[in-house]
Amino acid sequence: MLRRTLLTVVALGVVPARGGGTSPGVDLSGLPHARVTADARRGELTIELPAVDLPAGAERGDHMGGPQPPVSLARFPAGGAIFGFHAEVVDAAGRALPAELIHHFNVLDPTHRELFLPIARRLAAAGKETGDVRIPWLLFGAPFERNETVVVSAMLHNPTPVSYQGVRVRLVLNYTAERRPWPLFPASPWQLDVAFPVGDKSFDLPPGRTVRAYEGSPAVPGDIVAVGGHLHAYGVSIELWDATTGELIWRGEPVRDGRDQVVAVPVGRLYGLTRLGAHIVPAHRYRVRVIYDNPTGQVIKDGGMGVVGGLFIPDRDVSWPRVDPSDSLYQVDLKHYLREASAGVAEPMMMHH
């Protein structure tokens, strides 16, 4: 049976949403605008943030040293359904720079809530280890409309001895054009983080084995069709459990390079010929758990992070819930994302769908 969702990537900020609404209780009119271009032939939307200079060694323990691109608004010049993405970074001349300069690139919708929390929904995110993520375009896609606006941000760091000028970070979205009979299943991104509910998602990593976890219940029932994860160096695994039944839904182990750096966490595809995905319900609790093994003998400042996320298809005739702008968690979280909560603190990280 085909499941469907009334999910829409509605207009954000000061742009009217369908039905005449606006972003609830938030004035985003002062944000700069990112550059957004559409290549209909290639089926690509590119969101590019304003340029910054990135000095050599711009890295602190929190991974966020050096200048950062501003949180910005991005308006889509086309409509359709997103089925893939990747992040990239270039210098002032347009030459590709090392992917290790990108910590993450986030896209936020402040008018709809997250699946597991009443905070603003993260629509997409990519990091250096994400790579080129794609899902079957015929089956799944996240809908968006022409002229809709999202809030975008990125964090860069530069552990290399080389300085770069005019650095521009981009998120390239692969999409199917509007008015097509596919994808068959409109889907929504979701996330679950060991550092929920709000605030910075990194934590200090002590020597030896560390286990961190968080539990929550979804606002609506539906199917998780894809899941991925994000962790830092010395991460052993990241997992998603049905805490009510004790069932392991997904476990990811990082892929490392020759320097033992995390370069990827494989995406789990939970759909198949006999099922749409892993069904979850509001009556159950679900747990994200991350495991680290720090061999350095030292505490690594902000060295840990653990978040899972993916694609979710609500049950038939279920609408995606909107936010309650008076909710205290929503207010604190959005200010944190906009970097108003405290100077120099990274906004929450939603991982790869």
VOBA-1610 file (N, C-alpha, C; in pm, whole numbers, padded with zeros to 5 digits, always signed):
BEGIN
Met+00085-00118+00000Met+00000+00000+00000Met+00089+00124+00000Leu+00061+00218-00087Leu+00142+00338-00094Leu+00112+00427+00024Arg+00218+00464+00096Arg+00203+00560+00203Arg+00229+00698+00143Arg+00163+00797+00196Arg+00187+00932+00146Arg+00192+01028+00263Thr+00250+01139+00241Thr+00260+01241+00345Thr+00219+01374+00287Leu+00163+01457+00371Leu+00127+01591+00329Leu+00242+01687+00351Leu+00363+01627+00372Leu+00482+01708+00395Leu+00503+01808+00281Thr+00525+01930+00317Thr+00567+02032+00221Thr+00681+02110+00282Val+00778+02145+00201Val+00885+02230+00249Val+00835+02373+00232Val+00765+02424+00334Val+00695+02551+00321Val+00794+02666+00323Ala+00745+02783+00282Ala+00830+02901+00281Ala+00862+02943+00423Leu+00985+02992+00440Leu+01033+03025+00573Leu+01062+03173+00582Gly+01108+03212+00700Gly+01150+03350+00720Gly+01036+03446+00696Val+01062+03553+00621Val+00960+03653+00595Val+00884+03623+00468Val+00909+03509+00407Val+00839+03471+00285Val+00707+03405+00321Pro+00591+03449+00267Pro+00464+03387+00302Pro+00463+03239+00266Ala+00410+03158+00357Ala+00390+03017+00329Ala+00255+02999+00263Arg+00228+02876+00216Arg+00097+02849+00160Arg-00008+02876+00265Gly-00118+02938+00225Gly-00222+02973+00318Gly-00199+03108+00382Gly-00093+03180+00342Gly-00072+03316+00389Gly+00005+03327+00518Gly+00054+03218+00575Gly+00127+03224+00700Gly+00270+03269+00681Thr+00337+03298+00791Thr+00477+03331+00789Thr+00548+03252+00895Ser+00679+03260+00896Ser+00757+03189+00996Ser+00713+03235+01134Pro+00671+03144+01223Pro+00604+03183+01347Pro+00698+03245+01448Gly+00666+03371+01486Gly+00735+03434+01596Gly+00882+03462+01572Val+00928+03463+01448Val+01070+03480+01419Val+01086+03583+01308Asp+01173+03680+01330Asp+01203+03779+01227Asp+01338+03744+01166Leu+01336+03696+01044Leu+01457+03657+00974Leu+01495+03757+00865Ser+01430+03873+00866Ser+01450+03968+00756Ser+01591+04024+00752Gly+01662+04018+00863Gly+01797+04073+00866Gly+01905+03978+00818Leu+01869+03854+00787Leu+01969+03757+00743Leu+02014+03786+00600Pro+02141+03765+00569Pro+02185+03778+00429Pro+02127+03665+00345His+02138+03682+00213His+02084+03582+00122His+02196+03502+00057Ala+02181+03371+00061Ala+02274+03283-00010Ala+02243+03287-00160Arg+02342+03252-00239Arg+02323+03244-00384Arg+02270+03105-00419Val+02158+03100-00491Val+02096+02973-00527Val+02078+02971-00679Thr+02128+02865-00743Thr+02114+02849-00888Thr+02055+02713-00919Ala+01984+02705-01030Ala+01923+02579-01073Ala+01974+02543-01211Asp+02011+02417-01227Asp+02051+02362-01357Asp+01948+02255-01391Ala+01847+02293-01469Ala+01737+02202-01499Ala+01784+02080-01577Arg+01883+02100-01665Arg+01931+01988-01747Arg+01997+01881-01660Arg+02076+01924-01563Arg+02144+01830-01476Arg+02059+01791-01355Gly+01950+01864-01333Gly+01869+01837-01216Gly+01940+01870-01087Glu+02004+01989-01082Glu+02080+02028-00964Glu+02041+02168-00917Leu+02027+02182-00786Leu+02014+02311-00720Leu+02140+02331-00636Thr+02202+02447-00649Thr+02323+02475-00574Thr+02300+02593-00481Ile+02321+02571-00352Ile+02312+02677-00251Ile+02454+02713-00211Glu+02492+02840-00231Glu+02627+02885-00202Glu+02624+02998-00100Leu+02695+02981+00012Leu+02700+03081+00116Leu+02804+03189+00085Pro+02791+03308+00145Pro+02890+03414+00123Pro+03032+03369+00157Ala+03128+03425+00087Ala+03268+03384+00100Ala+03330+03434+00230Val+03426+03357+00281Val+03505+03397+00397Val+03651+03359+00370Asp+03743+03425+00439Asp+03884+03386+00437Asp+03908+03287+00550Leu+03984+03181+00521Leu+04005+03075+00618Leu+04155+03062+00644Pro+04203+03115+00756Pro+04347+03110+00783Pro+04395+02969+00816Ala+04523+02947+00799Ala+04582+02817+00831Ala+04566+02788+00980Gly+04540+02660+01010Gly+04529+02619+01149Gly+04408+02674+01221Ala+04304+02712+01145Ala+04183+02767+01207Ala+04101+02654+01263Glu+04147+02601+01376Glu+04078+02489+01438Glu+04106+02491+01587Arg+03996+02488+01663Arg+04008+02475+01808Arg+03957+02338+01846Gly+03952+02311+01973Gly+03900+02184+02019Gly+03757+02161+01977Asp+03682+02272+01957Asp+03543+02257+01918Asp+03526+02247+01767His+03638+02245+01693His+03638+02227+01547His+03585+02349+01472Met+03563+02462+01541Met+03499+02573+01474Met+03585+02698+01470Gly+03719+02682+01470Gly+03805+02798+01467Gly+03796+02872+01336Gly+03827+03004+01341Gly+03830+03084+01220Gly+03696+03144+01183Pro+03697+03233+01083Pro+03573+03297+01038Pro+03474+03195+00984Gln+03347+03228+00995Gln+03242+03138+00948Gln+03146+03211+00854Pro+03092+03140+00754Pro+02988+03201+00670Pro+02867+03235+00755Pro+02797+03344+00723Pro+02681+03382+00804Pro+02561+03290+00781Val+02480+03274+00884Val+02351+03208+00866Val+02271+03291+00765Ser+02213+03225+00664Ser+02154+03297+00551Ser+02020+03238+00510Leu+01948+03314+00428Leu+01827+03266+00364Leu+01859+03219+00223Ala+01790+03115+00179Ala+01810+03063+00043Ala+01674+03037-00020Arg+01648+03100-00133Arg+01520+03084-00203Arg+01538+02993-00324Phe+01450+02892-00335Phe+01459+02797-00445Phe+01401+02857-00574Pro+01478+02860-00683Pro+01426+02912-00811Pro+01347+02809-00890Ala+01336+02687-00839Ala+01262+02581-00907Ala+01194+02495-00801Gly+01100+02410-00845Gly+01032+02320-00755Gly+01053+02176-00796Gly+01026+02084-00704Gly+01042+01943-00734Gly+01055+01860-00608Ala+01140+01758-00615Ala+01163+01669-00501Ala+01310+01633-00496Ile+01374+01653-00380Ile+01517+01628-00364Ile+01541+01480-00337Phe+01638+01421-00409Phe+01670+01280-00387Phe+01819+01257-00363Gly+01899+01362-00357Gly+02041+01345-00332Gly+02107+01478-00303Phe+02230+01473-00253Phe+02303+01596-00221Phe+02449+01565-00194His+02532+01668-00201His+02669+01662-00151His+02716+01804-00124Ala+02812+01817-00033Ala+02871+01946-00001Ala+03005+01959-00071Glu+03041+02082-00105Glu+03171+02108-00166Glu+03217+02247-00126Val+03346+02270-00138Val+03403+02400-00101Val+03504+02440-00207Val+03504+02569-00245Val+03594+02619-00349Val+03660+02748-00301Asp+03771+02786-00369Asp+03837+02912-00335Asp+03783+03024-00422Ala+03845+03142-00414Ala+03796+03259-00486Ala+03797+03239-00637Ala+03887+03153-00687Ala+03896+03127-00831Ala+03806+03012-00875Gly+03733+02953-00783Gly+03644+02843-00817Gly+03711+02707-00815Arg+03836+02700-00768Arg+03906+02572-00759Arg+03858+02492-00639Ala+03840+02363-00658Ala+03794+02277-00549Ala+03898+02271-00438Leu+03852+02280-00314Leu+03937+02272-00196Leu+03912+02140-00124Pro+04001+02101-00032Pro+03983+01974+00037Pro+03851+01968+00114Ala+03784+01853+00106Ala+03657+01835+00175Ala+03672+01844+00326Glu+03793+01822+00378Glu+03813+01825+00522Glu+03792+01965+00581Leu+03783+02068+00495Leu+03754+02202+00545Leu+03608+02217+00591Ile+03521+02127+00545Ile+03379+02135+00578Ile+03349+02053+00701His+03299+02117+00804His+03249+02039+00918His+03105+01999+00892His+03020+02096+00856His+02884+02061+00816His+02816+02177+00745Phe+02712+02143+00673Phe+02625+02238+00603Phe+02482+02198+00637Asn+02404+02290+00698Asn+02270+02258+00747Asn+02163+02340+00678Val+02045+02282+00663Val+01928+02350+00608Val+01812+02331+00707Leu+01744+02441+00743Leu+01644+02439+00849Leu+01510+02495+00804Asp+01402+02435+00855Asp+01264+02480+00835Asp+01206+02514+00972Pro+01191+02645+01006Pro+01143+02680+01139Pro+00991+02675+01155Thr+00917+02634+01052Thr+00772+02630+01065Thr+00716+02492+01094His+00795+02388+01078His+00753+02252+01112His+00850+02194+01214Arg+00801+02104+01297Arg+00881+02050+01406Arg+00960+01927+01363Glu+01060+01895+01444Glu+01133+01771+01427Glu+01044+01652+01463Leu+01080+01535+01412Leu+01001+01415+01438Leu+01000+01380+01586Phe+01115+01392+01654Phe+01126+01349+01793Phe+01125+01463+01894Leu+01123+01588+01850Leu+01125+01702+01941Leu+01045+01818+01883Pro+00993+01908+01968Pro+00917+02024+01919Pro+01006+02140+01877Ile+01124+02112+01822Ile+01214+02215+01772Ile+01200+02224+01620Ala+01260+02328+01561Ala+01250+02348+01417Ala+01315+02231+01342Arg+01252+02193+01233Arg+01294+02075+01157Arg+01418+02103+01072Arg+01514+02010+01077Arg+01630+02015+00989Arg+01596+01940+00861Leu+01610+02010+00748Leu+01572+01951+00619Leu+01685+01873+00555Ala+01809+01916+00577Ala+01922+01848+00515Ala+02050+01889+00586Ala+02151+01803+00580Ala+02282+01838+00631Ala+02386+01749+00566Ala+02504+01804+00550Ala+02614+01729+00491Ala+02742+01769+00559Gly+02838+01677+00565Gly+02969+01704+00621Gly+03075+01642+00532Lys+03201+01650+00578Lys+03312+01601+00496Lys+03302+01451+00472Glu+03242+01377+00569Glu+03234+01232+00555Glu+03107+01186+00485Thr+03019+01281+00448Thr+02892+01244+00388Thr+02910+01185+00249Gly+02997+01248+00172Gly+03015+01203+00034Gly+02895+01242-00052Asp+02878+01170-00161Asp+02768+01194-00253Asp+02654+01100-00216Val+02551+01153-00152Val+02439+01072-00103Val+02324+01079-00203Arg+02275+00962-00241Arg+02160+00956-00331Arg+02067+00844-00288Ile+01938+00867-00310Ile+01838+00764-00289Ile+01767+00741-00422Pro+01698+00629-00440Pro+01632+00602-00569Pro+01529+00711-00603Trp+01555+00788-00707Trp+01471+00903-00741Trp+01329+00862-00778Leu+01312+00741-00828Leu+01178+00697-00864Leu+01093+00670-00741Leu+01157+00629-00631Leu+01084+00589-00511Leu+01064+00703-00412Phe+01173+00777-00380Phe+01167+00871-00269Phe+01217+01009-00310Gly+01164+01110-00241Gly+01210+01246-00260Gly+01144+01339-00160Ala+01215+01445-00122Ala+01161+01546-00029Ala+01107+01663-00111Pro+00976+01687-00108Pro+00917+01790-00194Pro+00956+01932-00152Phe+00967+02019-00250Phe+00984+02162-00226Phe+00920+02236-00342Glu+00891+02366-00323Glu+00822+02443-00425Glu+00906+02561-00471Arg+00879+02604-00592Arg+00945+02721-00648Arg+00921+02843-00559Asn+01024+02921-00536Asn+01023+03044-00457Asn+01011+03021-00306Glu+01017+02897-00262Glu+01020+02874-00118Glu+01160+02906-00065Thr+01164+02945+00063Thr+01288+02992+00123Thr+01321+02909+00246Val+01448+02874+00260Val+01496+02798+00375Val+01607+02876+00444Val+01640+02835+00566Val+01750+02895+00641Val+01869+02801+00632Val+01985+02852+00592Val+02102+02768+00570Val+02221+02820+00650Ser+02307+02728+00692Ser+02428+02766+00764Ser+02534+02660+00742Ala+02658+02696+00767Ala+02769+02602+00753Ala+02877+02636+00854Met+02957+02536+00887Met+03074+02555+00971Met+03196+02501+00897Leu+03302+02581+00893Leu+03427+02543+00831Leu+03537+02537+00936His+03638+02457+00911His+03759+02459+00993His+03875+02425+00901Asn+03994+02463+00944Asn+04112+02445+00858Asn+04229+02393+00939Pro+04240+02262+00952Pro+04353+02205+01026Pro+04482+02202+00945Thr+04478+02248+00821Thr+04595+02240+00733Thr+04686+02361+00754Pro+04811+02356+00706Pro+04903+02470+00717Pro+04887+02572+00606Val+04783+02559+00525Val+04761+02647+00410Val+04642+02739+00439Ser+04659+02869+00411Ser+04549+02964+00423Ser+04475+02975+00290Tyr+04344+02999+00299Tyr+04262+03011+00179Tyr+04182+03141+00185Gln+04174+03209+00068Gln+04097+03333+00060Gln+03971+03312-00024Gly+03867+03383+00013Gly+03743+03378-00063Gly+03680+03240-00067Val+03682+03170+00044Val+03631+03034+00049Val+03478+03036+00045Arg+03422+02958-00047Arg+03277+02947-00061Arg+03235+02801-00045Val+03143+02777+00047Val+03094+02642+00070Val+02955+02629+00006Arg+02932+02513-00056Arg+02809+02491-00132Arg+02743+02361-00090Leu+02612+02358-00104Leu+02537+02234-00096Leu+02468+02214-00230Val+02501+02104-00298Val+02443+02073-00427Val+02333+01968-00406Leu+02210+02004-00442Leu+02094+01918-00425Leu+02053+01859-00559Asn+02040+01728-00566Asn+01987+01661-00685Asn+01836+01653-00673Tyr+01764+01693-00778Tyr+01619+01697-00766Tyr+01549+01650-00894Thr+01428+01599-00873Thr+01337+01568-00983Thr+01245+01687-01002Ala+01228+01734-01126Ala+01148+01853-01152Ala+01002+01833-01112Glu+00937+01943-01081Glu+00796+01939-01041Glu+00708+01889-01157Arg+00587+01849-01121Arg+00486+01799-01215Arg+00527+01668-01282Arg+00607+01590-01213Arg+00638+01454-01258Arg+00556+01354-01176Pro+00526+01237-01229Pro+00448+01138-01152Pro+00531+01069-01044Trp+00656+01098-01035Trp+00744+01042-00933Trp+00810+01156-00858Pro+00859+01129-00736Pro+00874+01001-00668Pro+00742+00945-00617Leu+00740+00812-00597Leu+00619+00747-00549Leu+00590+00779-00403Phe+00696+00804-00324Phe+00679+00827-00181Phe+00743+00959-00141Pro+00664+01067-00128Pro+00719+01190-00071Pro+00764+01165+00072Ala+00885+01207+00106Ala+00945+01172+00234Ala+00995+01295+00307Ser+01020+01279+00436Ser+01070+01390+00518Ser+01198+01349+00589Pro+01292+01442+00607Pro+01410+01413+00689Pro+01375+01413+00837Trp+01460+01346+00916Trp+01443+01340+01062Trp+01579+01324+01126Gln+01587+01346+01258Gln+01713+01327+01329Gln+01686+01289+01474Leu+01788+01227+01534Leu+01785+01193+01676Leu+01929+01200+01725Asp+01956+01282+01827Asp+02092+01316+01868Asp+02114+01280+02014Val+02234+01229+02046Val+02263+01193+02185Val+02271+01315+02275Ala+02285+01435+02218Ala+02293+01558+02297Ala+02163+01638+02293Phe+02054+01577+02247Phe+01925+01645+02254Phe+01896+01681+02400Pro+01810+01782+02429Pro+01715+01837+02334Pro+01764+01957+02254Val+01841+02050+02315Val+01885+02168+02241Val+02028+02200+02279Gly+02088+02294+02202Gly+02222+02339+02234Gly+02328+02273+02147Asp+02453+02298+02184Asp+02565+02243+02109Asp+02563+02092+02117Lys+02591+02026+02007Lys+02580+01880+02001Lys+02712+01809+02027Ser+02821+01882+02046Ser+02948+01819+02080Ser+02960+01803+02231Phe+03040+01705+02274Phe+03067+01685+02416Phe+03212+01645+02434Asp+03266+01672+02553Asp+03404+01637+02583Asp+03418+01485+02586Leu+03529+01438+02529Leu+03552+01295+02518Leu+03663+01252+02613Pro+03630+01181+02721Pro+03734+01138+02816Pro+03813+01019+02762Pro+03925+00986+02824Pro+04003+00869+02780Pro+03921+00741+02795Gly+03952+00643+02710Gly+03887+00514+02720Gly+03750+00510+02655Arg+03667+00417+02701Arg+03536+00392+02640Arg+03431+00491+02694Thr+03354+00547+02603Thr+03244+00638+02637Thr+03119+00594+02563Val+03007+00590+02634Val+02878+00559+02573Val+02781+00671+02607Arg+02721+00731+02505Arg+02620+00836+02525Arg+02495+00794+02450Ala+02376+00832+02507Ala+02249+00793+02445Ala+02142+00895+02477Tyr+02038+00894+02395Tyr+01919+00977+02417Tyr+01798+00901+02363Glu+01682+00917+02431Glu+01560+00850+02388Glu+01449+00951+02361Gly+01363+00918+02265Gly+01248+01001+02235Gly+01143+00922+02161Ser+01024+00980+02150Ser+00912+00919+02078Ser+00873+01007+01961Pro+00838+00948+01848Pro+00800+01028+01731Pro+00664+01095+01750Ala+00648+01210+01688Ala+00520+01282+01696Ala+00411+01212+01617Val+00449+01143+01509Val+00353+01075+01423Val+00407+00938+01385Pro+00321+00842+01351Pro+00369+00710+01309Pro+00410+00710+01162Gly+00498+00616+01128Gly+00540+00604+00989Gly+00659+00512+00976Asp+00725+00518+00860Asp+00834+00428+00828Asp+00965+00502+00809Ile+01070+00457+00877Ile+01206+00502+00849Ile+01257+00420+00731Val+01284+00486+00620Val+01328+00414+00500Val+01478+00422+00479Ala+01543+00522+00539Ala+01688+00534+00526Ala+01742+00598+00652Val+01862+00558+00693Val+01922+00611+00815Val+02074+00616+00798Gly+02132+00724+00846Gly+02276+00739+00847Gly+02318+00801+00979Gly+02448+00824+00997Gly+02495+00875+01124Gly+02618+00962+01110His+02646+01036+01218His+02763+01123+01222His+02831+01105+01357Leu+02961+01082+01355Leu+03042+01079+01476Leu+03181+01131+01443His+03261+01152+01548His+03393+01210+01531His+03502+01103+01540Ala+03626+01149+01540Ala+03741+01058+01553Ala+03728+00976+01680Tyr+03772+00851+01672Tyr+03768+00753+01780Tyr+03627+00699+01804Gly+03534+00734+01716Gly+03401+00673+01726Gly+03405+00527+01684Val+03343+00441+01762Val+03338+00298+01733Val+03213+00263+01654Ser+03098+00312+01699Ser+02972+00282+01630Ser+02865+00380+01674Ile+02761+00389+01592Ile+02642+00466+01627Ile+02522+00380+01592Glu+02419+00381+01679Glu+02310+00284+01669Glu+02175+00352+01689Leu+02071+00290+01632Leu+01932+00329+01655Leu+01856+00206+01704Trp+01791+00221+01821Trp+01720+00111+01885Trp+01573+00145+01905Asp+01488+00044+01903Asp+01355+00055+01961Asp+01372+00020+02109Ala+01376+00122+02194Ala+01403+00099+02336Ala+01288+00026+02404Thr+01168+00034+02349Thr+01054-00034+02409Thr+01062-00185+02390Thr+01102-00229+02271Thr+01109-00372+02242Thr+01250-00429+02256Gly+01352-00342+02260Gly+01490-00388+02264Gly+01545-00428+02128Glu+01477-00393+02021Glu+01520-00428+01885Glu+01620-00327+01832Leu+01731-00376+01776Leu+01828-00291+01708Leu+01777-00264+01566Ile+01751-00138+01535Ile+01700-00101+01403Ile+01814-00083+01304Trp+01924-00021+01349Trp+02037+00006+01258Trp+02162+00030+01340Arg+02275-00016+01288Arg+02406+00011+01349Arg+02504+00051+01240Gly+02574+00161+01261Gly+02672+00208+01165Gly+02811+00214+01225Glu+02911+00168+01150Glu+03050+00175+01191Glu+03125+00264+01091Pro+03208+00355+01139Pro+03273+00449+01048Pro+03376+00384+00958Val+03387+00437+00838Val+03493+00400+00744Val+03607+00499+00764Arg+03731+00449+00777Arg+03844+00535+00807Arg+03947+00533+00694Asp+04026+00642+00688Asp+04133+00648+00589Asp+04263+00598+00651Gly+04374+00617+00579Gly+04502+00569+00626Gly+04552+00639+00751Arg+04497+00759+00780Arg+04535+00833+00900Arg+04438+00806+01015Asp+04352+00708+00997Asp+04252+00670+01097Asp+04148+00779+01118Gln+04127+00864+01018Gln+04025+00966+01024Gln+03894+00911+00968Val+03782+00952+01028Val+03651+00910+00981Val+03623+00978+00848Val+03599+00900+00744Val+03571+00955+00611Val+03428+00925+00566Ala+03360+00833+00631Ala+03223+00800+00591Ala+03157+00714+00698Val+03026+00726+00704Val+02943+00633+00780Val+02839+00580+00681Pro+02843+00452+00646Pro+02753+00399+00544Pro+02606+00422+00579Val+02528+00455+00479Val+02384+00478+00496Val+02310+00345+00493Gly+02221+00324+00590Gly+02139+00204+00592Gly+02008+00225+00519Arg+01983+00141+00421Arg+01857+00147+00346Arg+01766+00037+00399Leu+01660+00076+00468Leu+01575-00017+00540Leu+01456-00065+00459Tyr+01440-00014+00339Tyr+01330-00057+00252Tyr+01373-00178+00170Gly+01277-00252+00119Gly+01306-00369+00038Gly+01182-00414-00035Leu+01190-00532-00093Leu+01077-00584-00171Leu+00958-00618-00083Thr+00983-00649+00044Thr+00874-00695+00131Thr+00831-00591+00233Arg+00902-00478+00244Arg+00862-00376+00341Arg+00909-00239+00294Leu+00832-00136+00335Leu+00868+00000+00299Leu+00982+00052+00385Gly+00987+00009+00510Gly+01092+00055+00601Gly+01067+00001+00740Ala+01137+00058+00839Ala+01118+00020+00979Ala+01007+00107+01037His+00896+00045+01075His+00781+00120+01122His+00802+00164+01267Ile+00776+00294+01295Ile+00788+00347+01430Ile+00657+00413+01469Val+00627+00416+01599Val+00498+00465+01648Val+00520+00553+01772Pro+00431+00649+01797Pro+00445+00738+01913Pro+00441+00666+02048Ala+00382+00547+02054Ala+00372+00474+02181Ala+00505+00413+02224His+00605+00408+02135His+00734+00349+02167His+00839+00457+02190Arg+00944+00421+02264Arg+01061+00505+02282Arg+01172+00453+02190Tyr+01246+00545+02130Tyr+01355+00508+02040Tyr+01484+00573+02090Arg+01593+00499+02080Arg+01720+00540+02140Arg+01829+00550+02035Val+01900+00663+02036Val+02025+00675+01962Val+02138+00655+02062Arg+02238+00574+02025Arg+02351+00546+02113Arg+02480+00553+02033Val+02579+00622+02089Val+02710+00631+02024Val+02816+00578+02120Ile+02915+00509+02066Ile+03023+00450+02145Ile+03156+00503+02093Tyr+03241+00548+02186Tyr+03375+00597+02152Tyr+03479+00518+02230Asp+03600+00515+02175Asp+03716+00459+02245Asp+03833+00554+02220Asn+03862+00637+02317Asn+03966+00740+02306Asn+04097+00685+02362Pro+04197+00656+02276Pro+04322+00595+02321Pro+04429+00694+02361Thr+04399+00824+02357Thr+04504+00925+02374Thr+04546+00943+02520Gly+04462+00899+02613Gly+04491+00923+02754Gly+04457+01063+02799Gln+04402+01146+02711Gln+04366+01284+02741Gln+04219+01309+02710Val+04162+01406+02781Val+04026+01451+02748Val+04033+01535+02621Ile+03951+01502+02523Ile+03945+01578+02398Ile+03827+01673+02406Lys+03856+01802+02411Lys+03753+01904+02422Lys+03659+01897+02302Asp+03528+01882+02330Asp+03425+01875+02225Asp+03459+01767+02122Gly+03522+01659+02167Gly+03566+01556+02073Gly+03462+01453+02038Gly+03346+01457+02103Gly+03243+01358+02076Gly+03117+01419+02015Met+03050+01343+01932Met+02920+01380+01876Met+02854+01252+01829Gly+02724+01245+01836Gly+02653+01126+01791Gly+02512+01159+01748Val+02484+01148+01621Val+02351+01181+01570Val+02315+01086+01456Val+02193+01041+01456Val+02140+00965+01343Val+02030+01046+01277Gly+02007+01020+01151Gly+01902+01088+01076Gly+01878+01015+00946Gly+01770+01051+00879Gly+01741+00983+00755Gly+01612+01030+00692Leu+01546+00941+00622Leu+01419+00969+00555Leu+01306+00897+00626Phe+01194+00966+00639Phe+01079+00914+00711Phe+00954+00939+00628Ile+00867+00836+00617Ile+00741+00849+00544Ile+00626+00831+00644Pro+00553+00938+00675Pro+00441+00925+00769Pro+00334+00829+00717Asp+00258+00773+00810Asp+00146+00687+00772Asp+00046+00762+00687Arg-00036+00687+00620Arg-00137+00743+00530Arg-00223+00847+00603Asp-00246+00960+00534Asp-00334+01067+00582Asp-00283+01133+00709Val-00154+01123+00737Val-00095+01190+00853Val-00022+01316+00805Ser-00055+01430+00861Ser+00010+01556+00825Ser+00133+01578+00912Trp+00236+01638+00852Trp+00354+01667+00932Trp+00321+01781+01029Pro+00351+01766+01158Pro+00311+01867+01258Pro+00389+01997+01245Arg+00319+02106+01267Arg+00382+02237+01270Arg+00437+02264+01410Val+00523+02364+01420Val+00581+02397+01549Val+00482+02477+01633Asp+00504+02476+01763Asp+00438+02567+01856Asp+00540+02675+01889Pro+00525+02796+01833Pro+00629+02899+01852Pro+00644+02943+01997Ser+00546+02913+02083Ser+00557+02950+02224Ser+00633+02846+02306Asp+00663+02731+02245Asp+00735+02626+02317Asp+00876+02674+02350Ser+00917+02655+02476Ser+01046+02706+02520Ser+01162+02637+02449Leu+01151+02505+02424Leu+01256+02435+02352Leu+01271+02490+02211Tyr+01158+02516+02146Tyr+01163+02571+02011Tyr+01235+02705+02009Gln+01202+02793+02104Gln+01261+02925+02107Gln+01412+02920+02133Val+01452+02841+02231Val+01595+02831+02262Val+01673+02770+02146Asp+01617+02666+02086Asp+01686+02597+01978Asp+01704+02687+01856Leu+01600+02761+01820Leu+01611+02845+01701Leu+01711+02958+01723Lys+01712+03016+01842Lys+01812+03120+01871Lys+01953+03061+01863His+01966+02939+01909His+02097+02874+01904His+02139+02850+01760Tyr+02047+02805+01676Tyr+02078+02782+01535Tyr+02120+02913+01468Leu+02053+03022+01505Leu+02084+03152+01446Leu+02208+03216+01508Arg+02272+03143+01603Arg+02393+03188+01671Arg+02368+03310+01757Glu+02248+03318+01812Glu+02214+03427+01903Glu+02228+03385+02048Ala+02233+03254+02074Ala+02234+03207+02212Ala+02365+03240+02281Ser+02477+03216+02214Ser+02608+03250+02270Ser+02708+03258+02157Ala+02792+03355+02162Ala+02886+03378+02053Ala+02983+03262+02040Gly+03009+03224+01916Gly+03111+03124+01889Gly+03069+02982+01914Val+02940+02956+01940Val+02894+02820+01964Val+02829+02766+01840Ala+02862+02645+01803Ala+02809+02585+01680Ala+02663+02553+01695Glu+02586+02569+01586Glu+02446+02533+01591Glu+02430+02380+01586Pro+02311+02330+01626Pro+02290+02186+01627Pro+02312+02126+01488Met+02357+02004+01489Met+02392+01933+01365Met+02287+01828+01334Met+02222+01837+01220Met+02134+01730+01174Met+02208+01651+01070Met+02205+01523+01082Met+02285+01443+00993Met+02209+01396+00873His+02283+01323+00792His+02255+01299+00651His+02128+01220+00629His+02044+01268+00538His+01930+01189+00499His+01957+01131+00362
//
